[in-house]
Amino acid sequence: MKIITETLSNFFKTLRLIRRIERDDISYPELIEYLYGETPPENNDFLRYDYTPHIAKIIKYERASENQPTFSVIIATYNRRELLLKNLNSVTGQNNISPAEFEVVIIDNGSKDKTEEAVRHFANQNGRVNIIYIKLKRNYGADFARNVGVLNSGGHLLAFTDDDCIVPPDWLSEFKRELDADPEIAGVGGFKTPRSTRGRLDIYHRFLMWEHFLSPHVRTKYPSVLYNRCGLTANVCYRRDAFEKAGGFNFYFKHVGFEEFKICLNKLDLVLLYEPRMVEHFAYFTFGAHVLKLFPQSLDRYLLHKLHPDVWPNPSFLYFLKRTIRDIHEVFTSGKQPPLFNKSLLDIIGFSFLSIITNFCLWLGKYWFVAFG
């Protein structure tokens, strides 16, 4: 009887929470308390959070060096051993910057695919660069891992990329050139171009990237969150003092935490520079993988709205209905963008269908995540 009573109580509690989300009268702390059973850090300073209990081990493959590194390259990873090794080859193969000027910090979110052994072998074979490997007890999310990496790093410039990306050989030197040339900017970043792990781009990857390339990517320097693309954690570099001033990444966000971080920087009057230099992003999505990514993104968007209602609109049904209509209009009116959009009948039907499914899931996901996540 007690189990039944508790189950019914939790069920009605969830229904009341969903109803409050629908009316948009729930606070950000209440939502975090319900979802994670904890109070958000004071002033949203996530660099003061105690990460120690979540760290399984720290292994340092250090090379003799008298100087503090200029860069700390932060890479969060989870079960992508082979992609990570390709990423590390590109990161450690930088031109116009000496190996002594940067360190690589790898944060493993509890991988089960022998990532640790792969990193050990890589570090032993590449003795010029300092490598720090941090193993977390389980997968806490990429932004949680990135904060851990920052707190265990020494560079005054923090470069972020993802384990499924390959960076260009002048990636770090270009970051340094831009930051040295303009002391006003707190960070500089670019975007990513899609690549497939299976020989061809799947329609889901093409659709997602097509949306990002509907408007041109141009060099941009101003603090506006909505019109400055800088900040994507696959390809960005921040000054450490600016990163610390903003309190690090909000790890309650699972997919678009970089957007919340940009808003924090903006409210501190810190300026970002978007330079349309690309890293290569390797992926292959299925329909199921595409949909499953949308549900936590839906919650992220609602959290953004609750934290920053002056900047981020309420992701309501009407909001996503308007987005769907806009996206389908773009499908029929935009030109070809090979290899993303061929404007064939198959692409027109497929992209129109995906715009409906994507926006529907981005609306529904916050309720689904609260009920079942």
C-alpha angles and dihedrals in degrees: 000000000000092000091050091048092050091047092052091045092053091045094055091042089056091048091052090049092050090049090051091050089051090052090041093228100123121103127232094244091050091052093049091047091053096044101039106016094235142094116252115252115274112271087001089277100158094177089071092056114112105246095166098096090055097054117094098184145340120213121187121202095191128180124204109275133153096199135069110248118256093217135038109196108207118204124176115198141182126180095330101113098152095043090046091056091053089048092050091050090056094045095049092043095069122150127219093021127082122237088241090064096066143038129202119226114195117191113195113204094210098293119193097198100083094265091152093058090047092052091047091053092046093049092049091050094046106050099166100076129061109239126191117194118196120186117201121204093242142344107297095165134273098274092049087054093046091055089051089051093051092049090053096045134090109202122109089218118059115206118189129198136154130251092242095055135088115211124210119256093251094046098116097034091054091049089052093047093052095045094046091049095052118034089182096072119086094198146357130210148157137201139254139257120219122250128173129234089208106049099266136052114255118227094248093056090044092050094050093048093043089061090054093050098046088099120044121264107234134167107274132183118180137094098251109128094202098050104034114078095195115119107062104143092221090069119015142106126203132188107249094232091055092047091051093045089056091050099242127270121331100239094198085080112082103188115004102037090126088068091056090047090053090053090052091051090047092053088053089054091244116152127223129200121217113203112180096231113137140218119201115251116204118203145129119205132198124201091258093049090048093052094044090056091053098061097063088040088057091055090046090056091051092048088051089054093049093048097041110020090158090062108025121054124227106270093227129160090261091051092055093041088059090047091052092052091047093048094049090048088054091050091059099038105037121090130240116295106185128232091015103048123015095179089228118147089256092053093045091053094040096048092045091051091047092050089056095045094043096050093042091054092045088057098041097039099079091057092043092048093050091048100041109006 
